[in-house]
């Protein structure tokens, strides 16, 4: 009887070891799969980024624009819009220290506004501490003047840009690709409120943000060049035109997919 009990205990112990080994192997295989998947996706996006036009400083864009011959109603003609353009806008993720707590999960609007502000100030973002300080300044202003900082609408974000930062802003309803391109050529940055999960960015934390802000800083023949604060890989991040235009929606009280199609032009 004792022998049977001992054998049963040994068998049970063996089965536990086997089960643990299976769990460990499954975990390792899963980790390897995820690493390979992200490595593959990162290789693809890096290849796309390498093909983008080099970023141009604000000074060179302004000088180029001033050298254009005058056009009707002071607007650029279609012929004066270059095939591609990429403004040299500093980048930060919305979680500069990779601390994706509640505050930083909600900080995409502030990050987009911070990057735009630094561009027009002619300042870079020197590192995570500098970026974090900038985000917290905007959040503090929002709490004091709006009563909250989460999920600001286009109109509320316009207030931050003009009242706090002293920049100019214009809200465009139902924007077209051509209008966005023209804005970039005019040395204006374009903030796009979006249904974040419709952007399909593989580097977002699953399932992706319900509501998100992109900063458009350039374009090619088929893509917008953005600074996407929702990922540390978001500098010079390209999105196809149709992806951005389809995902473009204002907050709409949380019903983002039914929100107004609107963008914010930011300029000095």
N, C-alpha and C positions, 0 to 999 in steps of 0.2 A: 504493500500500500504506500509506504513511504517512498519507494522507488518510483511509483507511478506519479506521485505528487511532485517529486523532484524533476522527473522528465517533463511533466506538464508545465512547471515553472520555467524550465529551460526553453521549452518550445515557445512559451509566451514571451519570454525575454528576447528570443531570436526573432520572433515575428515583429516585436516592437522595434528592434534594430533595423530590420528590413524595411518596415514602414517609414522609419526616420530617414533611412538612406534614400528611399524613393522620393520623399518630400524634398530632401536636399538636392537630389538630382533634378527634379522638376523645377525647383527654384533656380538652379544654375542654368538649366536650359532656357528658362524664361528670361533670365537676366541676359544671357548671350543673345537671345532673339531680339530683345529690346535694344541692346547696344548696337547690334548689327543694323537694325531697322533705323535707328537714329543716325548712325554713321552714314548709312546709304542716303537718307534724306538730307543730311548735312552736306554730303558731297555734291548732291544735285543742286542745292541752293547756293553753295559756294561757287559752283560752276556758273550759275546764272549771274551771281554778283560780279564775278570776274569779267563778264561780258558787258557790264553796265558802263556808261560813260563816267569818266573821272569827275569827282565833285569839283565844282567851281566856287570860288570865294564870292562873297556878296559884292565886293568891289569890282571884280571883273564883269559880273552880270550887269551891274548898274552902268558901268562904262560902256559895255556893249549895247545896252538898251539906248543910252543917250546918243550913241553914234548912228542909230537907225534914222533914216529919213522920215520926216513927218508924214502921218497918214490921216485919212479922213476921221474927224471926231476924236483925234488923239488916240485912236485904237490901232493896235497892230493888225496889219493885214495878214491873211492866211500865209502868204509867201514869206513873211518875216518871222514866222514861228519855226525855230530850228527843229530838225527831226528828232533830236533828243537833247535833254538837259538834265543836269543833276547838281542841285545846290549843296554847298558844303555846310550842312547843318549838324551841330554836335549831337551826340546820342547818349541817352541813358535808358536803362530799363526802368520800369515803374517800381522795381524792388532792387535798388542799387547794391544792397548788401545780400541779395538773394534771400531775404527774409520775407517769404510770401504769407505774411499774416493778414488779418482782415484789412488793415489800413492800406497795405500795399496791393492787395487784390483789387482795391477800389481806386488806385492812384493813376490809372492810365490817362485820365483827362489832365491831371496836374503835370504828368510827365510830358505830354504832347505840348502843353502850354509852356512849360519850362524850356524845352528844346527850342521852340519858336522864339521865346524871349532872348535866349542866349545868342541865337543867330543874329537878331537885329541889334543886340548890344555889341556884337563883334567879339564875344567871349566864348571860350570853349567850356567844357565841363571837365574839370581837372581830375575827377575820380569819384568813387562812391560816396565819400563824405560830403563833397561839394554838391553832388546830385541830391543826396538825402536832405541836406540843409535847404536846398531850393524847393524841393517838394513840400517840406514841412512849412515853409513860409507861405506857400500858396494854400495849403490846407488850413493853416491858422486864419488866413484872410477869409476863406470860405466860411469857416465856422462862425467868425465874428459878423460877417456881412450877409451870409445866406442862411446861417443856422445849421448847416450841414456841409459835407464835402462829397458825399457819394453820388455817383451817377448824375452829374450836372448836365443839363440840356444844352443845346447849342446857344440858346439865348442867355442862359446863366453863365456859360463859358465866355460868351462875348463880354459880359460885365467884368469878369476877372481880367480879361485881356486889356480892356480899355481903362477900367477904373483902378485896378491894382498896378498894372504894368505900364500904363500910359501909351500903349500901342494902339493902332487903328484896327478895326475889325469890321467885316461885312458878312452878313449871312446871305447865302445864295440858295434859293429853293429850287428843287428839281434841276440840279446842275448837270451840265453836259461834259463829256470828256474834253471837248474843245475849250470850254470855259475854264476848266481846271488847268489845262496846258497854258492858256493865255495868262492865267494868274501867275504861274511859275515863271514864265518869261518876263512878267512885270515885276519880278522879285517879290512876289507874295507867296507865303506858305499857305497850305490848304489843310485844315483839320477836318477829318471825316468822322462823324459819329457813325457807328456801325453795329449791326447785329453780329457780335464777335464770332459766334459759332458758325456763321455762314462764310467766314473768311477762309476756313479750312487750313489754318496754319498748323502744321504737324508738331510745332514746338510749344504750343500752348499746353498748359496743364489741363488734362481732360476734365470736363467736356469742352473747355474753352469758356471765355467770358460771355455772359449774356449781352453785355453792352460794352463797347470798346471804342477808343479813339485812335485813329491812325493820323500820322502827320505826313502828308504828301510833300516831297521836296524835289521831285523830278519825274521824268517820264522817258520812255523809249517809244519805238513804233507800236508796241503792243502792251506795254506794262507801265504802271505807276511805280516810281521808286519811293519807298516810304522809310520813315523811322518808326518802327513798331515797338513800342515800349513793353508790349506783352511778353516779350522773350529776350533773353540776353543776346540772342542771335539776330535781333531786330534791326541793327544798323544797315542801311542800304537794302532793305528787304523789298524784293519785287513782287508785285501782285498783278495779275492780268487785269486789264481794264474792266472786263465784264464782272469779275469777282467783286471788285470794290464797288462798282456802281450798283450791283444787285444787293450787296450787304448794307448799303448806305441807308441808315434809318436813325432818326432821333429817339431819345429815351421813351417818350410816349407813356409815361407812368409805369414803365416796366413791360409794356406790350411792344417791345422794340421792333419786332418784325412788321408791325403795322404802323410804325412811326414815319413821320414826314421825311422825305429825301431832302437833305439839307447839308451844306458844308459851310465852314467858317473860313473866310479869307483873312489872313493876318499880315499886316504890313506896317510900315513906319511912315 
